[in-house]
């Protein structure tokens, strides 16, 4: 489905729902949720997550003898 067709479908469906205040409230709530997800830079897409996992698996691991060594390493980053 092209972008133009998708837009037309959305507007047709919105026209059907426009007469129902409860449905419009649900639509507005869902749209706010979608916008928040799009704007939230802390959220990671599924593909990004698995790509990070793959990269981490390819790297050699680090181990620390105790918490102090770990703390020192983290603070040096």
C-alpha positions as CSV (number, residue, x, y, z in Angstrom):
1,X,0.0,0.0,0.0
2,X,1.4,3.4,-1.0
3,X,1.7,6.4,1.3
4,X,-1.2,8.1,-0.6
5,X,-3.4,5.0,-0.3
6,X,-2.6,4.7,3.4
7,X,-3.4,8.4,4.0
8,X,-6.7,8.0,2.2
9,X,-7.6,4.9,4.2
10,X,-6.8,6.7,7.5
11,X,-9.0,9.7,6.5
12,X,-11.9,7.4,5.5
13,X,-11.7,5.5,8.8
14,X,-11.4,8.7,10.7
15,X,-14.6,10.0,9.0
16,X,-16.4,6.9,10.2
17,X,-15.2,7.4,13.8
18,X,-15.7,11.2,13.9
19,X,-19.3,10.9,14.9
20,X,-18.5,8.9,18.0
21,X,-17.0,10.8,20.9
22,X,-15.9,7.7,22.8
23,X,-14.1,6.4,19.7
24,X,-12.4,9.7,19.0
25,X,-11.2,9.8,22.6
26,X,-9.7,6.3,22.1
27,X,-8.1,7.4,18.8
28,X,-6.6,10.5,20.5
29,X,-5.3,8.5,23.4
30,X,-3.6,6.0,21.1
31,X,-2.1,8.8,18.9
32,X,-0.6,10.4,22.0
33,X,0.9,7.1,22.9
34,X,2.4,6.6,19.4
35,X,3.8,10.2,19.4
36,X,5.4,9.6,22.8
37,X,7.0,6.4,21.6
38,X,8.4,8.1,18.5
39,X,9.8,11.0,20.6
40,X,11.1,8.9,23.4
41,X,14.8,8.5,22.7
42,X,15.2,6.1,25.6
43,X,13.2,3.4,23.8
44,X,15.1,1.0,21.7
45,X,13.7,-0.7,18.7
46,X,13.7,-4.5,18.6
47,X,16.2,-4.6,15.8
48,X,18.6,-2.2,17.7
49,X,18.4,-4.4,20.8
50,X,19.3,-7.6,19.0
51,X,22.0,-5.9,17.1
52,X,23.6,-4.8,20.4
53,X,23.3,-8.3,21.7
54,X,25.1,-9.6,18.6
55,X,27.9,-7.0,19.0
56,X,28.3,-7.8,22.7
57,X,28.6,-11.6,22.0
58,X,31.5,-10.9,19.6
59,X,33.4,-8.9,22.2
60,X,35.7,-10.4,24.8
61,X,34.3,-10.2,28.2
62,X,35.8,-8.5,31.2
63,X,35.9,-9.9,34.7
64,X,36.8,-8.2,38.0
65,X,38.2,-9.7,41.1
66,X,36.0,-7.5,43.3
67,X,33.6,-4.7,43.4
68,X,36.3,-2.1,43.9
69,X,37.9,-3.1,40.6
70,X,34.6,-2.9,38.8
71,X,33.9,0.5,40.3
72,X,37.3,1.8,39.3
73,X,36.8,0.6,35.7
74,X,33.3,2.1,35.5
75,X,34.6,5.5,36.8
76,X,37.3,5.5,34.2
77,X,34.9,5.3,31.3
